[in-house]
Amino acid sequence: MMKRKLIRGALIHCAVLLVLAAACLIARPALARTQQSQREAERFAGESGQRFMQFTCFFTRDNLKNLEGIYELRQKYQEAFASADLETPEGGSLFNDAWSTTGSLKIYSEHGNATTSVVAVGGNFFDFHPLPLRSGSYLRQEDLNKDRVVLDEILAWMLFGSPDVAGMEVTINERPYIIAGVVVREDDKASQKFAADGPMLYIPFESWLSMHSSAGVDCYEVVLAEPVNGFTQTVLEQNFPVGNGVLQQNTERYTLGASVQMMKAFGTRGARESAAILPYWENAARYVEDWCTLLAFLALLLLIFPAVCALIAFVWGWILARKVLKKQLPRLFRKTGDFFYALSSRLRRRKDSKD
């Protein structure tokens, strides 16, 4: 009776722990999906069947990149694709990229003014950061005139008292700019934790450069076709070195394998980091990365007791099976022998009766 109670209790505990472990493993991808800035490879690939990888380069203050370096890097992509026998699809592309830097400035409208945080953007920045549009449109690299800006909802309310202000005008550094659109800030907990509390303005990188001639790119994001493992990382390391900065692989950073590697590096992550400039979306991504690692660790911890119970049950079952077989095997052999002996006798008698 006591043994049955122990077995029943162990089974209940195993069931509860397995449910909790499953909950942790299910919560991980759900949490990772909140970070839209890490999912451009998935969006860019669409239904093409082509594999793409997303990487981000973060640079230090003394190693900022300029636009010429980015344009040269784009040419290196084409050379790498040609070497790998990759053909650009008609009407498509094998890569997508964006770059940015951050700062602050004073912005004016007919109704007021505000000091706002700034993200100076280039390339297809809003492909990597698909903030919901409240009105208007994004900035695109195809825009010929770099006199358009995007406001977040907070800044639109501060300057105009309304988010429906696409097409209206603001003044920055005594120069007029047209409002292309108004976006809504990310609503996930991680982004809200690290984004600036105040308003945000998105301005073309070229316009920012005209105000700050010494400005450079401190964040470069790219999605590249990946014909073989390591292709994108090799191209970047050889042609766009980050120096003391950080080269971050985004596409697979939330996989279970990546979390296990994070566990192995526990306590050394901070010591290995450089003085790279990290925007709020990368800090948010790292925050989620830490939580995904914690959930993976909890899942593994919760699985220890069920695994031990399963091992004990296997060993106990093996021992029991051996005992049963040891007792029953001679009888089984004997019955089998008797069966075949009776069968052969019957066949022999049938043959003799025919003769």
Beta strands, then each sheet from edge to edge (+ up, - down):
strand 1: 52-58
strand 2: 95-109
strand 3: 112-123
strand 4: 133-136
strand 5: 148-152
strand 6: 169-172
strand 7: 175-183
strand 8: 200-204
strand 9: 219-225
strand 10: 246-249
sheet 1: 4+ 7- 5- 8+ 3+ 2- 9+ 1- 10+
sheet 2: 4+ 7- 5- 8+ 3+ 2- 6+
end
